[in-house]
Amino acid sequence: MAKYTTQIRSIVESGYPIFDFEYPIFDPAYKGVLEKKILDWYYFREIGFETVGQFKHFLKAKLNIIMPYYNEHYKAVEIFKTYDPYKNKNVTINDKRTTTQESTGKSDTNSSGTGSGKSVFSDTPQAKLQGLDYATNMTETDTNDSTTGSAISTGNASTIDEYTQTIAGHDGMKYPSGILQEIRETFLNIDKLIIDELNDLFMNIY
């Protein structure tokens, strides 16, 4: 029961609109959530002004001053909502590897040949040689040639391999459930900081 002014409960139950004004907030969808928390926290507290109109004016002025600051905190936490708590490690490694191969080759060559010939000289006919004309003398020769050899060649061949390795997952340093709990608690803490900022708009005598 109010002693000095009017309780928030009485204003809400009368149907009088308290938050029918604009103020900056990071997400319009969160406006109703925050306002309900404010009303629930101060539900049985008396406003610190003689009239509801005065209270509403200063409530609007206060929220327009403090909300730009707290919106930055909300936005920072919003980033973590898209973060996968089950993966807190993501490392990409780019590397090159050079492989050198030494090769040795050997080739063998063999060649051989045989031949025969006759040299005939004739000054005056002295004898007849198997269908040839007469000759003074004749020389027969036989040849047999062979060649054997080998060639050795050496060389180096290098190849460069490029590869990318990605390591992703959880490093075990913190449990995922703990991370999710911290995100929820951070949102609650920001709400509570805003609620505390509005305390001077209410009577501090109980």
URNOR-V419184 format. One record per residue. N is the residue number from 1. RES is the residue in one letter. PHI is phi in degrees with one decimal (999 if undefined). PSI is psi in degrees with one decimal (none if undefined). D_LAST is the distance of its C-alpha to the last C-alpha in Angstrom with 2 decimals. Layout:
N	RES	PHI	PSI	D_LAST
N	RES	PHI	PSI	D_LAST
This chain:
1	M	999	131.7	10.60
2	A	-69.3	139.9	9.63
3	K	-107.8	-33.7	8.88
4	Y	-118.4	-49.8	9.99
5	T	-124.6	-119.7	11.86
6	T	-134.4	135.8	12.67
7	Q	-74.9	149.4	11.44
8	I	-58.5	-36.0	13.87
9	R	-55.5	-42.9	15.01
10	S	-67.2	-36.9	16.37
11	I	-67.5	-43.6	18.17
12	V	-65.3	-45.6	19.74
13	E	-68.7	-21.9	20.85
14	S	-79.1	-12.9	22.40
15	G	87.1	8.6	24.59
16	Y	-72.6	127.5	23.75
17	P	-73.6	123.6	24.90
18	I	-95.5	-42.3	22.41
19	F	-106.7	40.7	24.68
20	D	-90.3	45.6	27.99
21	F	-139.9	162.8	28.89
22	E	-93.3	144.7	30.77
23	Y	-154.2	152.3	29.68
24	P	-67.6	132.1	31.70
25	I	-146.2	142.2	31.36
26	F	-61.8	-29.3	33.94
27	D	-143.7	116.1	34.57
28	P	-56.3	-28.7	33.96
29	A	-68.9	-20.6	33.85
30	Y	-89.5	-5.3	30.74
31	K	-59.9	-48.2	28.83
32	G	-64.8	-35.6	27.70
33	V	-63.8	-48.4	26.75
34	L	-65.3	-42.8	24.47
35	E	-64.5	-37.6	22.85
36	K	-64.1	-40.2	22.14
37	K	-64.4	-38.3	20.45
38	I	-63.7	-47.0	18.19
39	L	-65.6	-40.9	17.27
40	D	-63.7	-38.1	16.86
41	W	-69.3	-39.4	14.52
42	Y	-103.9	20.8	12.14
43	Y	-56.4	-39.4	13.07
44	F	-105.2	16.3	9.89
45	R	-95.4	147.7	8.10
46	E	-88.0	142.2	8.80
47	I	-68.2	152.7	11.72
48	G	-92.2	24.5	12.03
49	F	-135.7	159.9	15.20
50	E	-68.3	-35.6	16.64
51	T	-123.8	157.8	18.74
52	V	-66.2	-34.3	18.97
53	G	-61.4	-41.4	22.21
54	Q	-64.8	-44.7	20.76
55	F	-58.6	-45.8	18.18
56	K	-64.1	-38.3	21.13
57	H	-61.9	-48.4	23.36
58	F	-74.1	-27.2	21.30
59	L	-64.4	-43.5	20.58
60	K	-62.9	-46.0	24.37
61	A	-62.4	-41.0	25.12
62	K	-64.8	-46.0	22.89
63	L	-65.1	-36.6	24.47
64	N	-69.1	-24.0	27.91
65	I	-82.3	-45.5	27.45
66	I	-88.4	-25.7	26.15
67	M	-67.6	-35.1	27.93
68	P	-56.1	-36.9	31.48
69	Y	-68.4	-47.9	30.54
70	Y	-73.9	-24.5	28.92
71	N	-60.5	-35.4	31.74
72	E	-64.4	-35.1	34.15
73	H	-68.5	-42.6	32.33
74	Y	-60.1	-44.4	32.41
75	K	-63.7	-37.2	36.11
76	A	-63.1	-39.6	36.89
77	V	-71.6	-32.9	35.52
78	E	-59.0	-33.2	37.43
79	I	-60.1	-38.1	40.63
80	F	-71.9	-16.6	40.07
81	K	-67.0	-28.7	39.88
82	T	-89.8	-2.2	43.58
83	Y	-82.7	134.4	44.31
84	D	-82.6	108.4	46.14
85	P	-66.9	-14.9	44.34
86	Y	-88.6	0.6	47.53
87	K	-135.1	103.2	49.47
88	N	-115.2	16.1	48.33
89	K	-139.7	126.8	51.87
90	N	-149.1	102.0	54.28
91	V	-123.5	132.8	57.24
92	T	-115.6	128.0	60.42
93	I	-116.5	123.1	63.56
94	N	-107.4	130.5	66.57
95	D	-147.4	162.1	69.76
96	K	-128.5	140.4	73.54
97	R	-125.8	132.9	76.21
98	T	-109.2	126.8	79.84
99	T	-115.0	126.7	82.54
100	T	-113.4	129.5	86.07
101	Q	-118.8	132.4	89.05
102	E	-100.0	132.4	92.48
103	S	-125.1	141.0	95.52
104	T	-127.6	132.1	99.17
105	G	-127.4	145.5	102.09
106	K	-134.9	134.3	105.78
107	S	-130.0	136.6	108.67
108	D	-107.1	141.0	112.29
109	T	-126.9	136.7	115.33
110	N	-133.9	135.8	118.83
111	S	-144.4	143.2	121.93
112	S	-148.1	158.1	125.57
113	G	-163.0	150.3	128.83
114	T	-128.4	155.2	132.56
115	G	-161.6	162.2	135.55
116	S	-144.0	155.1	139.32
117	G	-157.9	163.1	141.90
118	K	-129.5	139.4	145.51
119	S	-118.8	122.6	147.25
120	V	-117.9	130.0	150.81
121	F	-122.8	133.8	153.24
122	S	-132.3	117.1	156.65
123	D	-95.8	-52.3	159.49
124	T	-141.0	149.4	162.30
125	P	-62.1	122.1	162.30
126	Q	-123.2	-38.0	162.76
127	A	-149.1	157.1	160.88
128	K	-106.1	133.5	159.03
129	L	-118.0	97.3	155.49
130	Q	39.2	63.2	154.16
131	G	85.5	-1.5	154.72
132	L	-96.4	169.7	154.30
133	D	-68.8	169.8	156.99
134	Y	-68.0	147.4	158.93
135	A	-141.9	159.6	157.28
136	T	-75.1	-46.7	158.24
137	N	-152.7	167.1	155.30
138	M	-142.1	138.5	151.90
139	T	-122.5	125.0	148.70
140	E	-105.1	137.8	146.08
141	T	-130.8	144.0	142.49
142	D	-121.2	139.0	139.50
143	T	-126.1	146.6	135.85
144	N	-144.4	105.2	132.73
145	D	-112.7	138.4	129.45
146	S	-141.6	144.2	126.00
147	T	-134.0	130.4	122.65
148	T	-127.5	133.8	119.54
149	G	-156.5	166.7	116.23
150	S	-143.0	151.1	112.44
151	A	-128.1	134.7	109.47
152	I	-119.2	130.2	106.00
153	S	-128.1	140.4	102.90
154	T	-127.9	155.2	99.40
155	G	-168.7	165.7	96.12
156	N	-120.2	138.3	92.28
157	A	-123.0	129.0	89.96
158	S	-116.7	140.7	86.23
159	T	-127.5	143.5	83.46
160	I	-115.0	121.0	79.84
161	D	-108.4	128.2	77.14
162	E	-107.0	138.0	73.69
163	Y	-146.0	154.5	70.78
164	T	-122.7	130.6	67.02
165	Q	-121.6	127.1	64.81
166	T	-114.5	128.0	61.20
167	I	-116.3	114.3	58.98
168	A	-133.0	145.8	55.76
169	G	154.2	-157.7	53.43
170	H	-111.3	130.7	50.82
171	D	-87.0	0.1	51.50
172	G	80.1	3.0	49.55
173	M	-74.4	-27.2	47.28
174	K	-147.2	137.1	44.10
175	Y	-71.4	139.1	43.64
176	P	-55.9	-40.0	43.11
177	S	-61.4	-34.4	40.24
178	G	-66.6	-36.7	38.38
179	I	-66.3	-44.8	38.95
180	L	-62.3	-39.0	37.63
181	Q	-64.5	-38.6	34.49
182	E	-64.2	-38.2	33.94
183	I	-63.6	-45.2	34.32
184	R	-63.4	-43.2	31.71
185	E	-65.9	-33.7	29.25
186	T	-64.5	-41.1	29.91
187	F	-62.2	-43.1	29.01
188	L	-64.1	-37.5	25.74
189	N	-65.5	-39.5	25.01
190	I	-65.3	-42.6	25.78
191	D	-58.3	-43.8	23.46
192	K	-66.8	-35.9	20.59
193	L	-63.1	-39.7	21.53
194	I	-66.6	-43.3	21.40
195	I	-58.9	-43.7	17.98
196	D	-64.5	-32.8	16.69
197	E	-63.8	-24.5	18.59
198	L	-91.0	2.0	16.55
199	N	-60.6	-34.3	13.15
200	D	-73.8	-1.1	13.75
201	L	-88.3	-2.4	14.17
202	F	-121.3	159.2	10.51
203	M	-66.8	132.4	7.72
204	N	-101.6	19.7	6.37
205	I	-111.4	123.1	3.80
206	Y	-102.4	none	0.00
